[in-house]
Amino acid sequence: MKLMPLFLSVAGVLLASGVIFYLSSPVNNAEAGISLSHKDSAVVDLGLAVYTKNCASCHGVALEGQANWRRRDADGYLPAPPHDETGHTWHHPDSYLFLMTKYGIEEMIGESYANNMPAYEDTLSDDEIIAALSYIKSTWPGRIQRQHDQITARAKAH
């Protein structure tokens, strides 16, 4: 019986922490439910233009990324990863890719992280971010697109 007040106190603290985390999160329901439009040629064309202007200088014109992208450089930064099928972009659901692009890696993980990837919240519209990501996905082989669709579907189910 003496454990019940302790249990209720711990449960209350956990519930309050969860509410505070949810309310302080940059994620809103619309952003969490976004979907890439990699089969829509107008979206993909816009995405190519957005990617070329804002992403290709680091991630490569052919989405190849920078050399040794898995190894930190002398300043402690990871080079830009490829966005083709050899990279890990397709391992993340649509919503994660969108939020990381919009708010930056540090905002997503909630702590400092040495990286050169800027947040695009004040640079690109949501539609432009979705278009750039849709363009990237449109370049992947069909089997990778299908795997990515499954990853996104699992994320949306939770």
N, C-alpha and C positions, 0 to 999 in steps of 0.2 A: 504494500500500500504506500510506503514511503517513496517508492520509485515513481509513482504517478505524477506528483508535482514536478519532479525533475524532468520526466519525459515531456510533460506539457510545456515546460519552460524551453527545453531544447527545440521542440517542434515549433513553438512560437517564434523563436529566434530564426530558425531556418526558413519559416514562411515569410517573415518580415524581410530577411535577406533576399529571398527570391523575388519578392515584390519590388524591392529597391533596385535590384539588378535589372529586372524587366523594364521598369520605368526609366532607368538611366541608359538603357541600351539604345544605340542609334537605329536599331532595326525596327521597322514598323511592319504591319501585316502586309501592306502592298509590296514592300521591298522583299519580304521573305517569300512571297508567292510569285516572283517574277519568273518568266520563261524566256529562253532564248528563241529567236526566230531564224534559225539557220537555213530554213528552206524558203524564206521569203526574199526574193531577189532584190527588192527595193531596200529592205533592211540590211541585207548583206552588202549591197553597193555603198550605202551610207557608212556601214561598218568599216569597209575597206578604206574609205576616205578618212574616217576618224582614226583608225589604226595607223595609217600611213603618217598622218600629221602628229599624233600624240604618243605612239607606242613603238613604231618601227626603229627609231633611233637607238633604242636599247634592246628590244626583243627581236630585231632583225626584220628586214623586208620580207623574207621568206619564213618568218616566225621561228627562225633557227636559234634564237637566244645568243648569249655571249659564251665565249669559250670558258671551260672549267666552271660552269654555273653551279656546280655542287660544292665547290671549294671556296671558302672565304678568301678575299684578297688581303693585301697587306694592311688595309685600313679596317678590316673586320667585316666587310660587306660581302654578301653573296652577289655574284654577277646575275644579270637578268636571265631567267630560265627561258627555254624555248616554249613556244605555244603550239608547236606541231605535236604529232603523236608521240614523239620521243620525250616530251616533257611531262609535267605532272598536272597541267591545267585541267585536263579532262578527268582527273581523279576527284575533283571538287564539284559539288552541285551548283546549278545556276545561281541560286541565291547567294552562296558563299562567294562565288566569283564576282558577282555584282557588288556585294557589300565591301569586299576587299578592294575592288577598284574604286568605288565611290569614297569610302572612308579611310582607306589605308590599312596596312597590315597591323600597325600598333593598336589602332582602334578595335580591330577584330580580335586580337589576342589579349587586349587589356593591359599591356605592359610595353616597356621600351624594347625596340628591336632594331638592330642596325640594318638599315636597308636604304636603297636609293629610289624606291618606288613611291612616287607622290600619291597623295589622295586626290581624286579628281572631282570631289564634291563641288568645288567652286569653279571648275574649269569646263566640265562636260555636263550636259543634261542627262537625266536618267535614260532617255531614249537613245542618246549617243553612246552611253556606256553599254546598254543592251545591244545596240547595233555592232559595236566593236567586238563584243564577246560573241555575237552571232556570226560575224565574219570569221573569227578564229575557228569556231566550231564547224563552219561550213567547209573548212579546208581539211578536216580530219577524215580518214577513211571511214566507210560506213560502219564497220565493226566497232570502231572507237566511238562514233556517234551513238550507236546503240548502247554501248556500255555506259556512256555518259548519261544517256536518257534513263537508264536503270538507276544510276547513282542519284540523279535528281529526283526520280520518283520515290526512292527510299527516303530521301531527306524530307520530301514533302509529306510523306506518310507519318512522320514523327512529330 
